């Protein structure tokens, strides 16, 4: 009897240890797209608060906002690379690069918001029902993908056909799903998935998008807000990231050698990305 009890207690201890190890692994390695994933290179550590401003405490952030605020950066001095790994811009002292491997020609700045969202929901185990609108009347989610709903391509058209074999949920399979989404997700897709919000009360996870003034259907630069700092006078500054076209490293730009560092006011961001007009703030539509 004592031997059986000892074996039982040992199994409980082993199970608890494995569970703890898994939780610790989640804590240490929360960014599956990262190359280095060095916790000492997180945004919270590497980017100081602007003078006179404070970041929101974690208890005021959603899980996704908290996750974004801890994204890792590449080491200082990392150059900008295109999706093939070729250097397209030298490292400088102003900009930093997100530790987010871009190895597909389809991942331009319009894809960065959906990539971050899908990776986050997958880590939370809730990606199955997160809908991505690719085209009018064409919505894709990971659940349908796993249950054998294939989407075929014919020219520029993509469409569902009869269900095929069920896929197994693995990291590799999820990456295949991400590759498919980013291949077909463009600036028009982005418009279908977002809704306008008040630009003056922006939050982390909002998206800043510019449009050509003479073409309301166009989309220019797209920047994701990773973190927000608030001053005593309630003014806000934002830490943003954006990719490039053709696909390249995701950049966290710096406003210059000033007291505000990488933190933009809304007007500074508009000025920084002035190629496509004024620009407005958006959020992802609730699913």
Backbone bond lengths (Angstrom), bond angles and torsions (degrees), N, CA, C in turn:
res aa  C-N    CA-C-N  psi(-1)  N-CA   C-N-CA  omega(-1)  CA-C   N-CA-C  phi
1 X - - - 1.467 - - 1.522 110.66 -
2 X 1.357 115.66 -43.63 1.463 120.06 179.99 1.527 110.61 -64.33
3 X 1.332 115.27 -37.81 1.469 119.65 -179.56 1.525 110.19 -64.57
4 X 1.353 116.68 -43.95 1.457 120.93 179.04 1.532 110.62 -61.97
5 X 1.339 115.25 -41.85 1.471 119.65 179.33 1.512 110.56 -63.77
6 X 1.336 117.12 -40.89 1.456 121.42 179.67 1.524 110.90 -63.19
7 X 1.339 115.82 -43.34 1.469 119.99 178.35 1.522 110.44 -62.40
8 X 1.344 115.75 -42.53 1.468 120.91 -179.93 1.530 111.13 -61.49
9 X 1.332 116.97 -45.82 1.466 121.12 -179.92 1.525 111.00 -65.78
10 X 1.338 115.48 -35.69 1.464 119.48 178.21 1.525 111.07 -64.33
11 X 1.349 115.86 -42.19 1.472 120.23 178.19 1.518 110.98 -62.40
12 X 1.330 116.21 -41.15 1.471 119.49 177.87 1.515 110.31 -61.28
13 X 1.339 117.07 -44.48 1.459 121.37 -179.34 1.518 111.23 -62.57
14 X 1.333 117.58 -43.52 1.467 121.59 179.36 1.517 110.76 -62.83
15 X 1.360 115.81 -45.20 1.466 120.51 179.78 1.523 110.74 -60.93
16 X 1.330 116.07 -44.72 1.466 120.31 179.78 1.513 110.89 -63.59
17 X 1.351 116.77 -38.78 1.466 120.38 179.54 1.517 111.06 -64.98
18 X 1.350 116.54 -43.24 1.463 120.37 178.45 1.518 110.47 -62.99
19 X 1.340 116.09 -41.94 1.454 120.35 179.88 1.516 110.22 -61.77
20 X 1.340 116.18 -44.08 1.461 119.97 179.12 1.523 110.80 -63.66
21 X 1.333 116.56 -40.54 1.468 120.21 179.74 1.518 110.72 -62.33
22 X 1.342 116.41 -39.74 1.454 120.21 179.28 1.525 110.78 -65.25
23 X 1.356 115.97 -42.72 1.461 119.47 178.65 1.526 110.34 -64.52
24 X 1.349 116.17 -40.26 1.459 119.52 178.92 1.517 110.62 -63.78
25 X 1.341 116.01 -38.65 1.460 120.22 178.47 1.520 110.67 -62.76
26 X 1.334 116.98 -40.19 1.459 120.33 177.75 1.516 109.97 -61.43
27 X 1.331 115.38 -39.51 1.461 119.92 -178.04 1.525 111.04 -68.42
28 X 1.347 116.05 -38.84 1.460 121.03 -176.07 1.522 111.05 -80.49
29 X 1.316 117.10 -35.13 1.456 120.30 -171.94 1.533 110.99 -125.13
30 X 1.350 117.45 66.29 1.464 119.52 -174.71 1.519 114.66 -88.90
31 X 1.340 117.57 1.76 1.460 120.40 -174.73 1.532 109.39 -125.59
32 X 1.329 116.94 89.10 1.469 120.47 -172.45 1.517 113.99 -65.20
33 X 1.335 117.45 -17.43 1.463 120.02 -179.00 1.527 111.98 -87.92
34 X 1.338 118.16 -2.69 1.462 121.60 -173.56 1.523 111.72 -81.90
35 X 1.326 115.41 150.90 1.456 121.10 177.99 1.527 110.91 -89.96
36 X 1.326 116.43 -48.17 1.460 121.40 -179.09 1.525 111.73 -99.75
37 X 1.325 115.93 -43.03 1.458 121.48 177.99 1.526 111.63 53.93
38 X 1.318 115.71 45.33 1.462 121.21 -179.21 1.521 109.17 -83.35
39 X 1.348 118.79 116.59 1.467 119.97 -178.41 1.524 113.33 -60.60
40 X 1.335 116.51 -23.04 1.468 119.36 177.56 1.528 111.98 -74.07
41 X 1.339 116.50 -11.61 1.467 120.87 178.96 1.524 111.75 -102.31
42 X 1.330 118.04 15.26 1.459 119.90 -179.38 1.526 110.57 -67.40
43 X 1.318 115.29 156.08 1.467 120.30 178.56 1.518 111.68 -56.14
44 X 1.326 117.06 -38.69 1.462 120.74 -177.70 1.518 111.87 -62.15
45 X 1.336 116.16 -33.97 1.468 120.22 -178.35 1.522 111.37 -89.44
46 X 1.315 117.28 -41.49 1.461 121.34 -172.81 1.530 113.91 -79.57
47 X 1.322 117.05 -26.25 1.466 120.13 -175.81 1.529 109.08 -111.95
48 X 1.333 115.40 113.60 1.467 120.26 -179.33 1.520 110.55 -75.49
49 X 1.311 115.96 155.01 1.465 120.47 174.75 1.522 110.03 -63.66
50 X 1.322 117.79 144.55 1.469 118.79 173.15 1.525 109.75 -65.96
51 X 1.330 116.62 150.49 1.465 120.74 -178.67 1.517 111.19 -56.71
52 X 1.326 116.62 127.37 1.454 121.07 177.57 1.516 114.01 83.45
53 X 1.337 117.64 6.72 1.464 122.02 -177.68 1.527 109.92 -124.18
54 X 1.317 115.24 154.68 1.457 121.66 176.71 1.528 109.67 -131.48
55 X 1.334 115.47 141.73 1.462 119.68 171.46 1.527 109.23 -73.63
56 X 1.324 114.86 157.11 1.455 119.09 172.88 1.532 109.40 -66.60
57 X 1.323 116.89 144.12 1.454 120.25 174.00 1.527 108.48 -70.02
58 X 1.333 115.80 155.32 1.466 120.15 -174.07 1.524 112.18 -60.99
59 X 1.351 117.83 -28.04 1.463 118.66 -178.96 1.523 113.08 -73.14
60 X 1.332 116.81 -7.93 1.468 120.85 176.47 1.525 111.40 -99.45
61 X 1.321 116.59 0.88 1.466 121.12 -177.18 1.518 110.11 -107.44
62 X 1.316 116.08 149.55 1.461 119.74 169.02 1.525 107.65 -70.21
63 X 1.331 116.98 166.38 1.458 120.41 177.92 1.523 111.47 -58.49
64 X 1.333 115.46 -40.45 1.465 119.19 179.75 1.520 111.15 -65.99
65 X 1.324 118.20 -42.87 1.458 121.33 178.47 1.527 110.99 -63.05
66 X 1.324 116.04 -41.12 1.468 120.31 178.12 1.531 110.12 -63.23
67 X 1.315 116.35 -41.26 1.471 121.89 178.33 1.521 110.88 -61.79
68 X 1.340 116.24 -44.65 1.466 120.28 178.84 1.528 111.43 -61.42
69 X 1.318 116.82 -40.48 1.463 120.45 -175.90 1.522 112.16 -68.94
70 X 1.345 117.35 -12.67 1.463 121.77 178.57 1.521 113.17 -106.69
71 X 1.329 118.07 8.82 1.464 120.08 179.66 1.527 110.89 -53.80
72 X 1.332 117.59 143.33 1.467 120.26 -179.26 1.529 112.17 -87.27
73 X 1.309 115.50 148.62 1.459 122.84 174.95 1.522 109.85 -102.58
74 X 1.316 115.65 158.29 1.455 121.11 170.30 1.522 107.93 -75.80
75 X 1.333 117.77 161.24 1.469 119.98 178.70 1.525 112.00 -57.58
76 X 1.320 116.31 149.30 1.452 121.74 177.00 1.528 109.48 -54.51
77 X 1.327 116.55 135.12 1.454 120.50 179.34 1.512 114.35 93.01
78 X 1.332 117.49 6.46 1.462 120.43 177.06 1.530 109.84 -73.62
79 X 1.328 119.05 127.84 1.467 120.63 -179.62 1.529 111.40 -76.67
80 X 1.327 115.58 166.86 1.462 121.82 175.50 1.521 108.07 -82.45
81 X 1.341 116.03 127.81 1.456 121.47 -179.37 1.519 109.64 -116.43
82 X 1.341 116.18 148.80 1.464 117.82 171.75 1.516 109.26 -83.59
83 X 1.320 117.33 179.74 1.462 120.82 -173.29 1.527 113.27 -65.88
84 X 1.323 116.79 -17.30 1.466 120.65 175.97 1.525 112.67 -87.61
85 X 1.342 116.32 -3.76 1.455 120.36 -179.31 1.513 113.74 89.92
86 X 1.328 117.19 7.91 1.467 121.01 178.88 1.522 110.13 -87.13
87 X 1.351 115.87 137.44 1.453 120.63 -179.03 1.527 110.73 -68.66
88 X 1.328 116.93 126.05 1.462 121.28 178.91 1.519 111.58 -114.79
89 X 1.312 117.58 -12.15 1.465 121.26 176.89 1.521 108.51 -155.71
90 X 1.329 114.89 137.70 1.454 119.85 179.00 1.531 110.36 -68.70
91 X 1.315 114.65 155.82 1.465 119.19 173.93 1.523 109.16 -64.98
92 X 1.332 116.07 146.94 1.456 119.42 175.54 1.526 109.46 -133.00
93 X 1.311 116.04 177.35 1.461 120.65 -175.68 1.516 112.53 -90.68
94 X 1.341 117.63 -2.25 1.456 120.34 -176.29 1.527 112.79 -101.73
95 X 1.322 116.80 -47.59 1.457 120.29 -173.77 1.528 111.72 -93.02
96 X 1.314 115.88 152.59 1.458 121.97 171.51 1.520 108.61 -119.92
97 X 1.324 116.56 163.69 1.457 122.79 -178.04 1.530 108.68 -115.95
98 X 1.335 116.76 130.63 1.466 119.52 174.25 1.523 109.55 -66.56
99 X 1.325 115.81 142.50 1.463 120.53 174.53 1.527 107.56 -78.76
100 X 1.322 114.34 75.65 1.458 122.18 -175.70 1.522 107.05 -141.35
101 X 1.311 116.03 101.02 1.455 120.75 -172.97 1.526 111.32 -65.88
102 X 1.325 116.47 120.77 1.468 121.87 177.27 1.519 107.74 -108.60
103 X 1.336 116.45 103.11 1.466 120.29 -176.03 1.520 112.34 -122.09
104 X 1.339 116.11 19.58 1.470 120.39 177.88 1.524 109.02 -129.26
105 X 1.320 115.75 137.70 1.463 119.89 -179.11 1.516 111.94 -68.10
106 X 1.329 117.58 -11.77 1.463 120.76 -176.91 1.526 112.69 -86.83
107 X 1.332 118.37 -11.72 1.461 120.76 -174.17 1.529 110.32 -88.64
108 X 1.336 115.90 86.06 1.459 121.08 174.28 1.532 108.66 -98.13
109 X 1.333 117.15 -175.06 1.469 118.18 -172.35 1.525 112.89 -64.78
110 X 1.324 118.67 -24.53 1.468 120.38 176.92 1.526 111.65 -68.85
111 X 1.332 117.31 -21.99 1.467 121.09 -179.13 1.529 112.94 -85.86
112 X 1.328 117.82 -19.33 1.460 120.05 -174.42 1.535 112.11 -59.06
113 X 1.354 120.01 -45.29 1.471 118.95 179.52 1.523 113.33 -58.73
114 X 1.338 117.29 -45.17 1.467 119.28 -176.86 1.527 110.86 -71.88
115 X 1.325 117.92 -33.14 1.456 120.49 176.88 1.520 111.19 -63.07
116 X 1.327 116.86 -45.76 1.461 120.82 179.10 1.520 111.33 -62.72
117 X 1.326 116.42 -44.35 1.462 120.33 179.41 1.525 111.78 -61.42
118 X 1.322 117.11 -48.62 1.457 120.50 -176.81 1.522 111.74 -65.10
119 X 1.323 117.48 -40.52 1.462 119.86 177.31 1.522 110.96 -62.95
120 X 1.318 116.75 -41.92 1.462 120.39 179.95 1.526 110.96 -63.82
121 X 1.337 117.13 -49.42 1.461 119.72 -177.87 1.530 111.64 -64.78
122 X 1.321 116.75 -33.75 1.463 119.19 177.70 1.521 110.56 -65.55
123 X 1.332 117.37 -41.57 1.461 120.77 176.95 1.521 111.73 -62.21
124 X 1.334 116.18 -33.60 1.457 121.15 178.99 1.526 112.25 -81.25
125 X 1.326 116.75 -7.79 1.455 120.21 -177.58 1.509 113.56 76.07
126 X 1.344 116.76 23.05 1.469 120.41 -176.46 1.529 112.61 -123.79
127 X 1.330 116.80 19.51 1.469 119.67 -177.50 1.519 112.85 -76.56
128 X 1.342 117.33 -17.17 1.464 120.64 -172.41 1.523 113.35 -54.37
129 X 1.318 116.00 -43.84 1.464 119.61 -173.73 1.528 113.37 -106.66
130 X 1.321 116.55 13.95 1.461 118.97 177.75 1.525 108.86 -81.10
131 X 1.317 115.25 112.79 1.465 120.22 -173.53 1.521 112.49 -86.48
132 X 1.313 115.22 136.57 1.458 122.26 173.89 1.527 107.26 -119.41
133 X 1.323 116.45 121.36 1.459 121.36 179.98 1.527 108.15 -88.57
134 X 1.324 115.80 109.34 1.465 119.70 179.80 1.525 111.18 -84.86
135 X 1.317 115.53 -46.43 1.461 122.04 178.70 1.519 108.13 -141.66
136 X 1.315 117.70 168.54 1.459 120.06 175.81 1.531 109.29 -55.70
137 X 1.321 115.35 129.98 1.462 122.37 179.58 1.527 113.38 65.59
138 X 1.328 117.59 18.63 1.457 120.81 176.25 1.529 108.97 -132.33
139 X 1.346 114.61 100.04 1.458 121.69 -179.21 1.520 108.25 -114.08
140 X 1.319 117.14 133.38 1.464 120.81 178.94 1.526 109.43 -121.07
141 X 1.306 115.89 146.53 1.457 121.26 171.59 1.517 108.64 -146.72
142 X 1.314 115.19 164.58 1.466 120.45 -173.77 1.522 111.93 -67.65
143 X 1.327 116.71 -30.64 1.467 119.95 179.36 1.521 110.99 -61.43
144 X 1.337 116.81 -48.63 1.469 119.95 177.47 1.518 111.24 -62.28
145 X 1.330 115.38 -39.24 1.459 120.07 178.88 1.526 110.58 -58.39
146 X 1.339 116.50 -46.59 1.461 120.32 -178.34 1.521 112.21 -68.84
147 X 1.326 117.26 -30.21 1.462 120.52 -177.19 1.527 112.82 -89.55
148 X 1.320 115.40 20.53 1.449 119.25 168.35 1.511 115.86 85.81
149 X 1.342 117.25 12.06 1.468 117.83 175.84 1.522 108.29 -83.68
150 X 1.297 114.48 104.62 1.449 120.51 -177.13 1.528 110.68 -89.65
151 X 1.294 115.42 151.87 1.459 120.58 174.51 1.514 107.53 -119.54
152 X 1.294 115.87 124.32 1.449 120.43 -177.89 1.521 110.69 -103.64
153 X 1.305 114.73 157.52 1.454 121.15 -179.80 1.528 109.81 -115.76
154 X 1.298 114.34 138.83 1.467 119.76 174.57 1.523 106.01 -142.93
155 X 1.321 115.69 103.42 1.456 119.43 -172.69 1.519 109.67 67.22
156 X 1.318 116.31 -125.46 1.464 121.50 177.83 1.525 112.16 -94.72
157 X 1.321 116.64 -0.43 1.461 120.74 -178.41 1.525 110.64 -94.20
158 X 1.329 115.70 142.86 1.455 121.35 173.25 1.524 107.50 -129.60
159 X 1.307 116.68 143.89 1.449 118.43 -174.33 1.527 109.59 -157.20
160 X 1.347 115.72 158.33 1.455 121.37 174.67 1.522 110.24 -77.43
161 X 1.314 116.36 147.61 1.455 120.53 168.54 1.525 107.52 -126.89
162 X 1.315 117.11 -173.54 1.461 121.06 -178.28 1.526 110.97 -57.79
163 X 1.315 114.98 151.87 1.456 119.91 -178.23 1.521 111.34 -64.07
164 X 1.332 113.59 143.80 1.450 119.85 177.22 1.518 110.22 -112.76
165 X 1.313 117.01 -150.88 1.456 121.70 -179.05 1.527 110.61 -70.28
166 X 1.318 115.42 144.46 1.457 120.66 177.31 1.519 109.80 -70.13
167 X 1.310 116.96 136.12 1.455 122.03 177.68 1.529 109.79 -90.09
168 X 1.325 115.75 157.40 1.465 122.17 178.21 1.525 108.40 -98.44
169 X 1.321 116.39 133.07 1.463 121.45 -178.61 1.525 109.84 -73.44
170 X 1.317 116.33 104.10 1.462 122.94 174.90 1.518 108.04 -132.46
171 X 1.313 116.59 167.17 1.461 119.78 176.64 1.525 110.71 -60.22
172 X 1.333 115.63 -37.89 1.463 119.52 -179.58 1.534 110.83 -66.75
173 X 1.346 116.14 -40.59 1.457 119.79 -179.99 1.522 110.67 -66.88
174 X 1.337 116.71 -39.23 1.462 119.81 178.11 1.525 110.27 -64.33
175 X 1.316 116.94 -36.33 1.456 119.94 177.21 1.520 110.80 -64.67
176 X 1.332 117.26 -37.73 1.461 120.85 175.68 1.527 110.70 -61.14
177 X 1.309 115.83 -41.01 1.470 120.78 177.29 1.529 110.56 -63.62
178 X 1.333 117.18 -44.90 1.460 120.53 177.47 1.521 111.34 -59.87
179 X 1.332 116.19 -42.47 1.466 119.95 179.82 1.525 110.67 -61.34
180 X 1.338 115.63 -40.21 1.462 119.13 179.07 1.528 111.04 -65.04
181 X 1.340 116.03 -47.11 1.469 119.74 -178.11 1.521 110.81 -60.62
182 X 1.322 117.53 -48.59 1.466 119.65 -176.82 1.525 111.91 -67.82
183 X 1.318 117.30 -28.84 1.466 119.62 177.68 1.530 110.64 -63.42
184 X 1.332 117.01 -37.51 1.462 121.21 -174.55 1.520 113.22 -103.08
185 X 1.318 117.33 -7.22 1.457 121.13 -178.56 1.520 108.55 -87.94
186 X 1.339 115.84 119.45 1.461 120.09 -178.96 1.522 109.47 -128.61
187 X 1.319 116.02 -169.56 1.471 119.81 -176.78 1.526 111.82 -64.08
188 X 1.324 117.32 -33.48 1.464 119.38 177.33 1.526 110.74 -70.05
189 X 1.329 116.14 -35.69 1.463 119.18 175.17 1.525 110.00 -62.20
190 X 1.320 115.76 -41.64 1.461 119.62 179.53 1.519 111.13 -57.67
191 X 1.324 116.65 -43.03 1.460 120.74 178.43 1.527 112.15 -58.77
192 X 1.328 116.71 -34.47 1.467 120.44 -177.80 1.530 112.32 -73.06
193 X 1.320 116.98 -21.39 1.463 120.89 -173.21 1.524 114.32 -102.46
194 X 1.316 117.67 -0.99 1.456 120.27 -174.12 1.521 111.05 -122.83
195 X 1.330 115.29 164.21 1.458 121.26 174.85 1.520 108.83 -140.12
196 X 1.318 115.09 149.75 1.459 121.42 -174.60 1.520 111.39 -70.50
197 X 1.341 116.20 141.64 1.462 121.78 173.06 1.520 108.57 -130.06
198 X 1.302 115.78 166.67 1.460 121.91 179.35 1.524 109.30 -62.75
199 X 1.315 117.30 118.70 1.463 121.45 -175.19 1.519 113.02 -65.78
200 X 1.336 117.78 -21.94 1.471 119.42 -174.69 1.534 112.62 -85.97
201 X 1.334 117.36 -13.35 1.465 120.21 179.76 1.529 110.23 -120.13
202 X 1.317 115.44 42.78 1.455 121.51 -177.69 1.529 111.20 -61.80
203 X 1.332 114.20 155.80 1.455 122.41 179.87 1.527 109.44 -129.29
204 X 1.325 115.19 161.50 1.460 119.19 170.94 1.514 108.44 -58.11
205 X 1.309 116.95 141.49 1.473 127.90 -176.93 1.518 112.49 87.55
206 X 1.343 119.19 -10.63 1.464 119.86 171.68 1.526 109.43 -67.46
207 X 1.320 115.45 162.23 1.465 121.40 -179.04 1.523 108.08 -122.24
208 X 1.328 115.88 132.33 1.466 121.25 176.15 1.525 108.06 -101.38
209 X 1.331 116.00 123.63 1.469 120.87 -175.33 1.514 109.96 -128.83
210 X 1.313 115.81 137.66 1.459 120.73 178.10 1.520 110.97 -106.61
211 X 1.325 114.45 148.65 1.455 122.15 178.59 1.521 109.40 -128.82
212 X 1.317 115.80 144.35 1.463 118.88 171.44 1.527 108.21 -66.49
213 X 1.310 115.78 132.41 1.461 119.89 -173.79 1.520 112.75 -62.77
214 X 1.338 116.59 -28.38 1.463 119.23 -179.17 1.527 112.44 -95.29
215 X 1.336 116.87 7.08 1.466 120.65 -178.43 1.530 108.83 -147.32
216 X 1.347 117.62 87.87 1.461 120.36 -175.94 1.523 114.43 -65.47
217 X 1.322 117.68 -15.13 1.460 120.28 178.12 1.525 112.87 -87.94
218 X 1.318 116.45 -5.11 1.460 119.82 -179.66 1.522 109.50 -82.29
219 X 1.314 116.01 158.79 1.464 121.66 170.83 1.514 106.82 -135.12
220 X 1.322 115.49 129.29 1.447 120.31 178.56 1.517 110.73 -98.20
221 X 1.308 115.90 -121.87 1.457 120.04 -179.92 1.526 111.19 -70.92
222 X 1.306 115.11 144.72 1.462 121.84 175.70 1.523 107.79 -125.52
223 X 1.331 117.10 125.99 1.457 121.94 179.40 1.527 109.39 -125.14
224 X 1.329 116.69 134.03 1.458 122.10 177.37 1.521 108.90 -95.28
225 X 1.325 116.83 133.34 1.461 120.47 176.94 1.528 108.55 -84.21
226 X 1.330 115.67 118.67 1.456 121.16 -177.28 1.527 112.29 -92.11
227 X 1.312 116.76 -31.54 1.462 120.08 -178.79 1.520 108.64 -158.10
228 X 1.331 115.73 158.57 1.454 122.02 -178.24 1.523 108.78 -131.98
229 X 1.329 116.72 138.70 1.463 122.37 174.44 1.524 108.31 -119.29
230 X 1.323 116.39 140.22 1.461 122.09 -174.91 1.526 109.37 -119.21
231 X 1.348 115.40 134.28 1.461 121.08 178.53 1.512 112.04 -87.98
232 X 1.322 116.03 170.71 1.466 120.32 178.53 1.519 111.84 -62.79
233 X 1.337 115.87 -25.88 1.466 120.31 178.61 1.535 111.62 -88.58
234 X 1.345 116.37 10.18 1.469 124.47 177.56 1.531 113.60 74.82
235 X 1.331 118.36 3.41 1.466 119.28 174.43 1.527 109.29 -69.50
236 X 1.315 116.12 154.37 1.456 121.25 -175.79 1.522 111.33 -120.87
237 X 1.315 114.93 147.52 1.458 121.81 171.26 1.517 108.07 -130.96
238 X 1.314 114.88 150.42 1.467 119.16 -171.79 1.524 112.15 -124.89
239 X 1.311 114.43 146.98 1.455 122.93 172.82 1.523 105.90 -103.45
240 X 1.329 117.62 121.67 1.463 120.51 -172.70 1.520 111.41 -122.74
241 X 1.329 115.15 166.54 1.463 122.48 174.33 1.512 108.76 -143.39
242 X 1.327 116.18 148.60 1.466 120.57 174.92 1.524 109.83 -152.88
243 X 1.312 115.33 158.55 1.458 120.92 179.31 1.511 110.80 -97.97
244 X 1.311 116.46 -142.09 1.461 119.71 -178.62 1.512 110.49 -155.45
245 X 1.304 115.57 172.08 1.455 122.12 177.30 1.528 107.62 -138.22
246 X 1.344 119.49 109.49 1.466 127.51 7.99 1.529 112.68 -67.66
247 X 1.345 115.63 165.57 1.457 122.70 -172.56 1.522 111.35 -56.27
248 X 1.325 114.61 134.46 1.454 120.56 -179.82 1.521 109.88 -154.34
249 X 1.333 115.19 -179.69 1.458 121.10 -179.42 1.520 111.32 -51.27
250 X 1.354 115.10 149.33 1.464 120.74 177.31 1.526 108.45 -86.72
251 X 1.325 115.98 121.08 1.460 122.17 -171.46 1.525 111.17 -99.99
252 X 1.322 116.05 137.62 1.463 122.61 167.35 1.526 105.51 -105.51
253 X 1.338 117.79 100.59 1.462 120.16 -172.78 1.525 112.69 -76.92
254 X 1.320 114.70 157.31 1.463 122.25 178.06 1.519 108.82 -109.31
255 X 1.328 117.32 139.78 1.460 120.59 179.51 1.522 112.22 -74.62
256 X 1.315 117.13 -7.61 1.449 120.23 -178.02 1.520 109.99 125.47
257 X 1.306 116.05 175.42 1.468 120.47 -178.63 1.526 109.33 -80.73
258 X 1.324 114.20 79.44 1.462 119.62 -178.70 1.516 108.97 -135.48
259 X 1.312 115.88 -179.45 1.457 120.72 179.90 1.519 111.90 -66.80
260 X 1.349 116.14 -16.35 1.453 119.50 -175.97 1.526 113.19 -97.90
261 X 1.350 117.04 -7.96 1.455 119.86 175.00 1.516 113.65 52.47
262 X 1.326 115.75 -125.27 1.462 121.14 -177.53 1.525 113.58 -81.15
263 X 1.300 118.67 -0.45 1.455 121.59 -172.06 1.522 111.45 -89.27
264 X 1.330 116.72 124.00 1.455 123.05 -177.88 1.525 111.50 -100.08
265 X 1.305 115.65 140.73 1.460 119.11 159.07 1.526 106.39 -79.43
266 X 1.327 117.06 168.27 1.461 119.76 179.54 1.522 110.62 -61.08
267 X 1.312 116.70 -42.06 1.471 119.53 -179.16 1.523 111.13 -67.18
268 X 1.328 117.03 -37.05 1.464 119.49 177.90 1.525 111.11 -64.08
269 X 1.338 116.52 -39.78 1.460 119.11 179.18 1.522 110.42 -66.31
270 X 1.320 116.69 -42.57 1.464 119.40 177.24 1.520 111.21 -60.25
271 X 1.320 116.22 -39.30 1.462 119.83 179.27 1.524 110.96 -69.85
272 X 1.335 115.73 -37.71 1.467 120.50 -179.48 1.524 111.45 -65.62
273 X 1.335 116.30 -34.82 1.467 121.86 -179.39 1.527 108.78 -115.71
274 X 1.315 116.33 60.65 1.470 119.71 -170.74 1.523 114.05 -90.23
275 X 1.322 117.70 3.91 1.461 120.45 -175.21 1.530 112.35 -67.71
276 X 1.345 117.50 -28.64 1.457 120.66 -174.56 1.526 112.54 -119.90
277 X 1.302 117.64 43.15 1.462 119.18 173.79 1.514 113.61 81.32
278 X 1.344 115.77 -159.08 1.456 121.85 -169.83 1.526 113.41 -70.30
279 X 1.300 117.95 -55.98 1.455 120.12 -178.44 1.519 112.91 91.10
280 X 1.331 116.22 148.59 1.457 121.83 -176.69 1.522 110.14 -139.26
281 X 1.333 115.15 166.70 1.454 121.64 -177.69 1.529 110.49 -98.76
282 X 1.327 115.35 141.60 1.464 121.44 -178.27 1.528 109.32 -137.91
283 X 1.312 115.18 164.11 1.461 121.85 172.32 1.525 108.04 -132.88
284 X 1.332 115.31 158.93 1.450 120.51 177.95 1.526 109.41 -70.81
285 X 1.307 117.15 135.45 1.465 120.73 179.20 1.526 109.94 -64.32
286 X 1.325 115.21 144.74 1.469 119.40 177.21 1.520 109.03 -69.09
287 X 1.335 116.31 136.83 1.459 120.72 178.95 1.519 109.94 -83.54
